[in-house]
């Protein structure tokens, strides 16, 4: 198992004393990241909706990294001015930021494509525009510093295979995938840039978004497992951080994704995996 010292040597952005900003850090994957990075000696800026959960998260992280190394900032990532304020507070408290995790997200299903416009907009404003706001607020200073930096945006497998059930969420995470791919390209073509972008693609994870679950389902990973996998993937230089879980291994994900892109190549109906005329063909494909 790779030690934290080895990770920090290979990834200087994560060096002890550097600063990590994590949105959606009051619970789930974001809180797991904050705790792990605090244990590695990083200074942590937690951003989430203000309230008891954020306060409790800040206390938990401070217990690991010390109160002087933790800052909690109540932030609605859907609002660009609040994310700009987050950046100002982070820089004022700790200086330059070397890791930005745009992790905040919601999963409430607003319904069919023709329903609940305001709820659709709210979900997209958080899940997609929250990522854009984070990049806008932090990346110019990260680039200007000339120092190594990492931007990790949390996507979803649902943004790739787009299963029926929560179209708005799928749309938002598809947008995050495309945006992060373009961001990675832009960064590597920026003269002198030492900042890279990465797409975190969790599997089934027990978080605040896990509907109807008060205890971790057997098939789910914990947030801590996701962060361990993320760090190992960053160590290998991966852009797509495709996490398995206790139910689905990578080969299954790969075949599902291959089938999804095959809909275009083979000119099948949209979402043919769930189309009655293609159900048997999909099952055969998965069993090959």
C-alpha positions as CSV (number, residue, x, y, z in Angstrom):
1,X,0.0,0.0,0.0
2,X,1.3,3.4,-1.0
3,X,2.1,5.6,2.0
4,X,1.0,9.2,2.4
5,X,4.6,10.3,2.2
6,X,5.0,8.6,-1.2
7,X,1.8,10.1,-2.4
8,X,2.9,13.6,-1.4
9,X,6.3,13.2,-3.0
10,X,4.7,12.2,-6.3
11,X,1.9,14.8,-6.0
12,X,3.5,18.0,-4.5
13,X,0.1,19.7,-4.7
14,X,-0.9,17.5,-1.7
15,X,2.2,18.4,0.3
16,X,1.8,19.0,4.0
17,X,1.0,22.7,4.6
18,X,-0.7,23.2,1.3
19,X,-4.3,24.2,1.0
20,X,-7.3,22.1,-0.1
21,X,-10.7,23.6,-0.8
22,X,-13.5,21.1,-0.9
23,X,-17.1,21.9,-1.7
24,X,-19.9,19.7,-0.4
25,X,-17.6,18.8,2.5
26,X,-20.2,18.6,5.3
27,X,-20.8,14.9,4.6
28,X,-20.0,11.9,2.3
29,X,-17.1,12.0,-0.1
30,X,-16.3,15.6,0.6
31,X,-16.0,15.1,4.4
32,X,-14.0,11.9,3.8
33,X,-11.6,13.9,1.6
34,X,-11.3,16.6,4.2
35,X,-10.4,14.2,7.0
36,X,-7.9,12.3,4.9
37,X,-6.1,15.4,3.6
38,X,-6.1,16.9,7.1
39,X,-4.4,13.8,8.3
40,X,-1.8,14.3,5.6
41,X,-1.0,17.8,7.0
42,X,-3.0,19.9,4.5
43,X,-4.9,23.0,5.5
44,X,-8.6,22.4,4.8
45,X,-11.3,24.8,3.7
46,X,-14.7,23.2,4.0
47,X,-17.5,24.7,1.9
48,X,-21.2,23.7,2.2
49,X,-24.6,25.1,3.1
50,X,-24.2,26.7,6.5
51,X,-25.7,25.0,9.6
52,X,-25.1,22.2,12.1
53,X,-23.7,19.7,9.6
54,X,-21.0,22.1,8.4
55,X,-20.1,23.0,12.0
56,X,-19.9,19.4,13.0
57,X,-17.7,18.6,9.9
58,X,-15.4,21.5,10.8
59,X,-15.1,20.1,14.3
60,X,-14.3,16.6,13.1
61,X,-11.6,17.8,10.7
62,X,-10.1,20.2,13.3
63,X,-9.8,17.2,15.7
64,X,-7.5,15.7,13.1
65,X,-5.6,18.6,11.7
66,X,-5.9,21.2,14.4
67,X,-8.2,24.2,14.6
68,X,-5.6,26.5,13.0
69,X,-5.6,24.4,9.9
70,X,-9.4,24.4,9.2
71,X,-11.7,27.0,7.9
72,X,-15.5,26.4,7.3
73,X,-17.2,28.8,4.9
74,X,-21.0,28.6,4.4
75,X,-21.4,28.6,0.6
76,X,-24.1,28.0,-1.9
77,X,-22.1,26.9,-5.0
78,X,-25.1,27.8,-7.2
79,X,-24.3,31.4,-6.6
80,X,-21.1,32.7,-8.2
81,X,-20.7,35.5,-5.8
82,X,-20.6,33.1,-2.9
83,X,-18.0,31.0,-4.5
84,X,-15.9,34.1,-5.2
85,X,-16.3,35.0,-1.5
86,X,-15.2,31.4,-0.7
87,X,-12.0,32.0,-2.7
88,X,-11.3,35.3,-1.0
89,X,-11.7,33.8,2.4
90,X,-9.5,30.8,1.6
91,X,-6.7,33.0,0.2
92,X,-7.0,35.4,3.2
93,X,-6.8,32.6,5.7
94,X,-4.2,30.3,4.2
95,X,-2.8,31.7,1.0
96,X,-2.7,29.9,-2.4
97,X,-4.8,26.9,-3.0
98,X,-3.2,23.8,-4.5
99,X,-6.2,21.4,-4.5
100,X,-9.8,22.3,-5.5
101,X,-12.4,19.6,-5.2
102,X,-15.7,20.7,-6.8
103,X,-17.7,18.0,-5.1
104,X,-21.0,19.7,-4.0
105,X,-24.1,18.0,-5.5
106,X,-27.7,17.2,-5.0
107,X,-29.8,14.3,-6.3
108,X,-33.4,15.3,-5.7
109,X,-35.3,14.2,-8.8
110,X,-37.4,17.1,-10.2
111,X,-39.2,14.7,-12.5
112,X,-40.0,14.5,-16.2
113,X,-38.4,16.8,-18.9
114,X,-41.5,19.0,-19.0
115,X,-42.0,19.3,-15.3
116,X,-40.8,21.5,-12.4
117,X,-38.6,24.0,-14.3
118,X,-37.4,25.7,-11.1
119,X,-36.3,22.4,-9.5
120,X,-34.5,21.5,-12.7
121,X,-32.7,24.8,-12.7
122,X,-31.8,24.5,-9.0
123,X,-30.3,21.0,-9.5
124,X,-28.3,22.2,-12.6
125,X,-27.2,25.3,-10.8
126,X,-25.6,23.3,-8.0
127,X,-24.3,20.2,-9.8
128,X,-23.1,21.8,-13.0
129,X,-22.8,25.5,-12.5
130,X,-21.3,24.9,-9.0
131,X,-18.3,23.2,-10.7
132,X,-18.0,26.1,-13.2
133,X,-18.1,28.7,-10.5
134,X,-15.4,26.8,-8.6
135,X,-13.1,26.7,-11.6
136,X,-13.7,30.4,-12.4
137,X,-13.0,31.5,-8.8
138,X,-9.9,29.4,-8.1
139,X,-8.1,28.4,-11.3
140,X,-6.7,31.9,-12.3
141,X,-4.8,32.2,-9.0
142,X,-3.7,28.5,-9.2
143,X,-2.3,29.1,-12.6
144,X,-0.7,32.4,-11.7
145,X,1.2,30.8,-8.8
146,X,3.2,28.6,-11.1
147,X,2.9,25.8,-8.5
148,X,1.6,22.3,-8.9
149,X,-2.2,22.1,-8.5
150,X,-5.0,19.7,-8.9
151,X,-8.7,20.3,-9.7
152,X,-11.0,17.3,-9.1
153,X,-14.6,17.6,-10.2
154,X,-17.1,15.0,-9.0
155,X,-19.0,13.4,-11.9
156,X,-21.1,10.2,-11.9
157,X,-21.5,7.1,-14.0
158,X,-25.0,8.3,-14.6
159,X,-23.5,11.1,-16.6
160,X,-22.0,8.5,-18.9
161,X,-24.5,5.7,-19.2
162,X,-27.5,8.1,-18.4
163,X,-30.0,5.5,-17.0
164,X,-33.7,6.3,-16.8
165,X,-34.8,7.5,-13.4
166,X,-33.4,11.0,-12.8
167,X,-32.8,12.8,-16.0
168,X,-31.9,16.1,-14.5
169,X,-29.1,14.5,-12.5
170,X,-27.8,12.7,-15.5
171,X,-27.8,15.9,-17.6
172,X,-25.9,17.8,-14.8
173,X,-23.3,15.1,-14.5
174,X,-23.0,14.7,-18.3
175,X,-22.2,18.4,-18.3
176,X,-19.6,18.0,-15.6
177,X,-17.9,15.3,-17.6
178,X,-17.7,17.3,-20.8
179,X,-16.7,20.5,-18.9
180,X,-13.9,18.7,-17.1
181,X,-12.6,17.1,-20.3
182,X,-12.4,20.5,-21.9
183,X,-10.9,22.0,-18.7
184,X,-8.1,19.4,-18.8
185,X,-7.4,20.2,-22.4
186,X,-7.3,23.9,-21.7
187,X,-5.0,23.5,-18.7
188,X,-2.4,21.3,-20.5
189,X,-2.3,23.9,-23.3
190,X,-1.8,26.8,-21.0
191,X,1.9,27.9,-21.2
192,X,3.8,27.0,-18.0
193,X,0.7,25.5,-16.3
194,X,1.3,23.0,-13.5
195,X,-2.4,22.5,-12.8
196,X,-4.3,19.5,-14.0
197,X,-7.9,18.6,-14.0
198,X,-9.4,15.2,-13.1
199,X,-12.9,13.7,-13.2
200,X,-13.9,11.6,-10.1
201,X,-16.5,9.1,-11.1
202,X,-17.7,7.3,-7.9
203,X,-19.6,4.0,-8.0
204,X,-22.3,3.2,-5.5
205,X,-21.3,5.2,-2.5
206,X,-23.0,5.7,0.8
207,X,-23.3,9.5,1.1
208,X,-25.9,12.1,1.9
209,X,-27.4,11.4,-1.6
210,X,-28.0,7.7,-0.8
211,X,-31.8,7.7,-1.0
212,X,-33.7,5.8,1.7
213,X,-30.6,4.5,3.4
214,X,-29.8,5.2,7.0
215,X,-27.0,2.5,7.1
216,X,-24.5,1.7,4.5
217,X,-25.9,-0.8,2.0
218,X,-23.6,-3.9,1.5
219,X,-23.0,-3.0,-2.1
220,X,-21.9,0.5,-1.4
221,X,-18.4,1.9,-0.8
222,X,-17.8,4.4,1.9
223,X,-16.6,7.9,1.2
224,X,-13.2,6.9,2.6
225,X,-12.8,4.1,0.1
226,X,-13.6,6.5,-2.7
227,X,-10.9,8.9,-1.5
228,X,-8.3,6.1,-1.1
229,X,-9.1,5.1,-4.7
230,X,-8.9,8.7,-5.9
231,X,-5.5,9.3,-4.4
232,X,-4.1,6.1,-5.9
233,X,-5.5,7.1,-9.3
234,X,-4.1,10.6,-9.1
235,X,-0.7,9.0,-8.2
236,X,-1.0,7.1,-11.6
237,X,-1.9,10.3,-13.4
238,X,-5.4,9.2,-14.3
239,X,-7.9,11.7,-15.7
240,X,-10.9,9.4,-15.4
241,X,-11.0,8.2,-11.8
242,X,-13.6,5.4,-12.4
243,X,-14.4,3.8,-9.0
244,X,-15.8,0.4,-8.6
245,X,-17.9,-0.6,-5.6
246,X,-18.9,-3.8,-3.7
247,X,-21.4,-4.7,-6.5
248,X,-19.8,-3.5,-9.7
249,X,-16.3,-4.1,-10.9
250,X,-14.6,-2.1,-13.6
251,X,-15.1,-4.7,-16.4
252,X,-18.9,-4.3,-15.9
253,X,-18.7,-0.5,-16.0
254,X,-16.6,-0.7,-19.2
255,X,-19.1,-2.9,-21.0
256,X,-22.1,-0.7,-19.9
257,X,-20.3,2.4,-21.2
258,X,-19.3,0.6,-24.4
259,X,-22.9,-0.3,-25.0
260,X,-24.0,3.3,-24.4
261,X,-21.6,4.7,-27.0
262,X,-22.6,1.8,-29.3
263,X,-26.1,3.3,-29.5
264,X,-24.7,6.0,-31.7
265,X,-22.3,3.8,-33.6
266,X,-24.9,1.1,-34.3
267,X,-27.8,3.6,-34.7
268,X,-29.8,2.0,-32.1
269,X,-32.7,3.7,-30.2
270,X,-31.7,6.1,-27.5
271,X,-31.0,4.3,-24.2
272,X,-31.4,1.0,-26.0
273,X,-30.2,-0.9,-22.9
274,X,-33.6,-0.3,-21.5
275,X,-35.5,-0.7,-24.8
276,X,-37.6,-3.9,-25.0
277,X,-36.4,-4.7,-28.5
278,X,-32.7,-4.6,-27.4
279,X,-33.0,-6.1,-23.9
280,X,-31.8,-9.6,-24.9
281,X,-29.0,-8.2,-27.1
282,X,-27.7,-6.2,-24.2
283,X,-27.8,-9.2,-21.9
284,X,-25.9,-11.2,-24.4
285,X,-23.3,-8.5,-24.8
286,X,-22.8,-8.3,-21.1
287,X,-22.4,-12.1,-20.8
288,X,-19.9,-12.4,-23.7
